[in-house]
Amino acid sequence: MKDITAIGEVLIDLTQTGRNAQNVPTFAANPGGAPANVAVAAARLGASTAFVGKVGRDGFGDYLTSVLEENGVDVSGVRRGDAPTTMAVVTLSPEGERSFRFIRGADMDLASDEVELSQLEGSRVLHLGSVSLTGGLARAATMFAVHHARQKGVMVSYDPNYRAALWSGREEAVEWMRAPLPLTDLLKISDEELPLITGTDDPEEGSRRMEAEGIRLVLITLGKDGVFYRWQGRTGRVAGVAAKVADTNGAGDTFLGAVLSRLTARGEKPLEGLEAGELEEILSFANRAAALTCSRSGAIPAMPTLSELQ
């Protein structure tokens, strides 16, 4: 049995690395895509993971598949399509904050009949993001996978990431980003997305509204200030870890991958019998993992191994 199967986009993060002597921006073709990042982050920290998604029949598609394999991620669910591999151009501010521009391709073409049901059923956790809900065949395939996983008792993890350029408008984004909530067991959301999804910027009230919708564990990431959580009616905060920031790309995915790696190590039912003290230890571990990712450039290349955190 796999610990975690992630479904969604794997893509090239064309990430700005600086400027050359002629003051021309320079870029590195880093592997990325939020669900793929989570799968790799968890695998590097000891979990068994798989990825379901689609890449092009091109060099970038070959490269991304090999990166997943090299990091111990099962790629039997990766399909090839005629569209080119998706890219995200990531520019950085002087403070290391990201700005995205997507060039969509094969990731949108994953069809429901390309999702292996046995792979979903053979996992403790199914993880998804919201980019695959923006349109194309992938929207239906993602929701199909989530419904099937939930019916089979698989824990569902969801991390909504709002990228305005990928939606026709805010109303459509809110509708589809909220669509998986009734099927979600663990919601990881940033303080930036909190008002969009919950209608409030207050973590206490926002997490209460999510719990009222049936979500068992709510994690609200607060950047350098750590994470706010709600679990079994109780709330708390776990402080962040100071880091000299080189690049925040992939930090949230590392955090969630670390959380899922520790939860799935608990057994077949990752949330069963979880106490608040143990949860806070897990979140502290995840904060350390995210801080280390922030201290290095790129998404997947910057993610820590278990030995680096021990």
C-alpha positions in Angstrom: 0.0 0.0 0.0 1.2 3.5 -0.9 1.2 6.1 1.8 0.3 9.0 -0.5 -1.0 9.4 -4.1 -1.0 12.9 -5.4 -3.1 13.9 -8.5 -2.7 17.1 -10.6 0.0 19.0 -12.3 3.7 18.3 -12.7 5.4 21.0 -14.7 8.6 23.0 -15.4 9.1 25.9 -13.0 11.1 28.3 -15.2 12.6 30.1 -12.2 14.5 33.3 -12.2 17.9 32.8 -10.7 19.4 36.3 -11.2 20.8 38.5 -13.9 23.8 38.0 -16.1 26.6 40.6 -16.7 24.4 42.3 -19.4 21.6 42.6 -16.8 19.5 40.0 -18.6 17.3 37.8 -16.3 18.6 34.2 -16.1 16.3 31.2 -15.5 16.6 27.6 -14.4 14.2 24.9 -15.6 13.3 23.4 -12.2 10.8 20.6 -11.8 7.6 21.6 -10.0 3.8 21.6 -9.7 2.2 21.6 -6.3 0.9 18.1 -6.1 4.1 16.6 -7.6 6.1 18.7 -5.1 4.1 17.2 -2.2 4.7 13.7 -3.5 8.5 14.3 -3.7 8.7 16.2 -0.3 6.9 13.3 1.4 9.1 10.7 -0.4 12.3 12.4 0.6 11.1 12.3 4.2 10.4 8.5 4.1 6.9 8.1 2.8 6.0 5.9 -0.1 4.3 8.0 -2.8 2.8 8.0 -6.3 1.8 10.7 -8.8 -1.1 10.8 -11.2 -0.9 13.4 -14.0 0.0 14.1 -17.6 3.1 15.4 -19.4 3.9 16.0 -23.0 5.8 13.7 -25.4 8.8 16.0 -25.2 12.1 16.5 -23.4 10.6 18.3 -20.5 8.1 15.4 -20.1 11.0 12.9 -20.0 12.9 15.1 -17.5 10.0 15.5 -15.1 9.2 11.8 -15.1 12.8 10.9 -14.4 12.9 13.5 -11.6 9.9 11.9 -9.9 11.4 8.4 -10.3 14.8 9.5 -9.0 13.1 10.8 -5.9 11.3 7.5 -5.3 7.8 8.5 -6.6 5.8 5.8 -8.4 5.2 7.2 -11.9 2.9 4.4 -13.2 0.1 6.9 -13.1 1.9 9.5 -15.3 0.3 9.7 -18.8 1.8 11.2 -22.0 -0.2 13.5 -24.3 0.2 15.4 -27.6 0.1 18.8 -25.9 3.5 20.1 -24.7 4.5 19.8 -21.0 3.1 22.7 -18.9 5.4 25.5 -17.7 5.2 28.1 -15.0 7.5 31.1 -15.3 8.4 32.1 -11.8 10.0 35.5 -11.3 11.3 36.6 -7.9 11.2 39.9 -6.1 14.4 41.1 -4.2 12.8 39.6 -1.0 12.4 36.2 -2.7 8.6 36.4 -3.2 7.2 34.7 -6.2 5.2 35.9 -9.2 3.7 33.2 -11.6 2.8 33.1 -15.3 1.5 29.7 -16.5 1.8 28.3 -20.0 -0.7 25.5 -19.9 -0.3 22.2 -21.8 -0.6 18.5 -21.1 -1.6 18.8 -17.5 -5.1 19.9 -18.5 -5.7 16.8 -20.6 -5.7 14.1 -18.0 -9.0 12.2 -18.6 -11.0 10.3 -16.0 -10.4 7.0 -17.7 -6.7 7.5 -17.4 -6.9 7.4 -13.6 -6.3 3.9 -12.3 -8.8 3.2 -9.5 -6.7 0.5 -8.0 -3.9 3.1 -7.4 -6.3 5.3 -5.5 -7.7 2.4 -3.5 -4.2 1.3 -2.6 -3.2 4.5 -0.9 -3.7 5.8 2.7 -4.0 9.4 1.4 -5.1 11.1 -1.9 -3.7 14.6 -2.2 -4.9 17.3 -4.7 -4.5 21.0 -5.3 -6.8 23.4 -7.2 -4.8 24.1 -10.4 -6.2 20.9 -11.9 -9.7 22.2 -11.2 -9.2 25.3 -13.5 -10.6 23.5 -16.6 -10.0 21.0 -19.3 -10.4 17.2 -18.9 -8.4 17.4 -15.7 -11.1 19.1 -13.8 -13.5 16.1 -14.2 -10.7 13.6 -13.7 -9.6 15.2 -10.4 -13.1 15.3 -8.9 -13.7 11.7 -10.1 -10.6 10.6 -8.2 -11.6 12.5 -5.1 -15.1 11.1 -5.1 -13.8 7.5 -5.6 -11.1 7.8 -2.9 -13.7 9.1 -0.4 -16.1 6.3 -1.2 -13.3 3.8 -0.5 -12.3 5.3 2.8 -9.1 6.9 1.6 -8.1 10.1 3.5 -8.3 13.2 1.2 -5.8 16.0 1.6 -6.4 19.3 -0.2 -4.4 22.4 -0.7 -6.1 25.2 -2.7 -3.7 27.5 -4.5 -5.3 30.6 -6.1 -3.6 31.7 -9.3 -5.9 34.5 -10.7 -4.5 34.2 -14.3 -5.8 30.6 -14.5 -9.5 31.5 -13.9 -12.0 33.4 -16.0 -12.9 35.4 -12.8 -13.0 35.3 -9.1 -16.5 33.8 -8.9 -15.5 30.8 -11.0 -12.4 30.3 -8.9 -14.3 30.3 -5.6 -16.9 27.9 -6.9 -14.4 25.3 -8.1 -11.8 25.8 -5.4 -14.6 25.1 -2.8 -15.9 22.1 -4.8 -13.6 19.5 -3.0 -14.3 20.8 0.5 -17.2 18.4 1.4 -14.9 15.5 0.5 -11.8 16.8 2.3 -10.4 15.4 5.6 -7.3 17.6 5.8 -7.3 21.1 4.4 -4.0 23.0 4.2 -4.6 26.6 3.3 -2.4 29.7 3.3 -3.5 32.9 5.1 -3.6 34.5 1.6 -6.2 32.0 0.3 -8.2 31.9 3.6 -10.6 34.8 2.8 -11.3 33.5 -0.7 -12.2 30.0 0.6 -13.8 30.8 4.0 -15.1 34.4 3.6 -13.0 35.7 6.5 -9.3 36.5 7.2 -9.6 35.4 10.8 -8.0 31.9 11.3 -10.2 31.1 14.3 -13.4 31.8 12.5 -12.3 30.6 9.1 -11.2 27.2 10.5 -14.4 26.9 12.5 -16.4 27.3 9.2 -14.3 24.7 7.6 -14.7 22.3 10.5 -18.5 22.9 10.3 -18.3 21.7 6.6 -16.9 18.4 7.9 -13.2 18.9 7.5 -11.4 17.1 10.3 -8.0 18.8 10.3 -7.5 22.4 9.2 -4.0 23.9 8.8 -3.5 27.5 8.0 0.0 28.4 7.1 1.2 31.9 8.2 4.5 32.2 6.3 7.4 33.0 8.7 4.9 33.0 11.6 4.3 29.3 11.4 0.9 27.5 11.3 -2.5 27.8 12.9 -4.4 24.5 13.3 -7.9 23.3 14.3 -8.3 19.7 15.3 -11.3 18.2 17.1 -12.6 21.6 18.1 -9.3 22.8 19.5 -7.1 25.5 18.0 -3.5 26.4 18.4 -0.4 27.8 16.8 3.1 26.4 16.1 5.8 28.9 15.6 7.8 29.1 12.4 11.5 28.6 12.0 13.8 31.5 11.1 15.5 31.1 7.8 17.6 33.3 5.4 15.2 33.2 2.4 16.6 32.4 -1.0 13.3 31.3 -2.6 9.9 30.6 -1.1 8.9 28.4 -4.1 7.9 25.0 -2.8 7.9 25.9 0.9 4.2 25.2 1.4 4.4 21.9 -0.5 7.3 20.8 1.6 5.4 21.7 4.7 2.4 19.6 3.6 4.5 16.7 2.4 6.3 16.7 5.7 2.9 16.6 7.6 1.6 13.8 5.4 4.8 11.8 5.8 4.5 11.9 9.5 0.7 11.3 9.6 0.9 8.2 7.3 3.7 6.8 9.4 1.1 6.4 12.2 -0.7 3.6 10.3 -3.5 2.8 7.9 -5.8 5.5 9.3 -3.5 8.6 9.6 -5.8 10.7 11.7 -7.0 8.0 14.0 -6.2 8.7 17.7 -4.2 11.8 16.9 -3.7 13.9 20.0 -3.0 17.7 20.0 0.5 17.3 21.4 1.5 14.8 18.7 0.0 17.1 16.1 2.1 20.0 17.3 5.3 17.9 17.1 4.4 17.0 13.5 3.7 20.7 12.6 7.0 21.7 14.2 8.8 19.1 12.1 7.0 20.4 9.0 8.0 24.0 9.8 11.6 23.0 10.0 11.4 21.3 6.6 9.7 24.3 5.0 12.3 26.7 6.4 15.2 24.6 5.0 13.4 24.7 1.6 13.2 28.5 1.8 16.9 28.7 2.3 17.7 27.2 -1.1 16.6 27.9 -4.7 14.0 26.0 -6.7 11.1 23.8 -5.5 11.9 20.1 -5.7 15.7 20.6 -5.8 15.5 22.6 -2.5 13.5 20.0 -0.5 15.2 18.4 2.4 15.8 14.7 3.1 15.0 13.1 6.4 18.7 13.0 7.4 19.0 16.7 7.0 16.2 17.3 9.6 17.4 14.8 12.2 
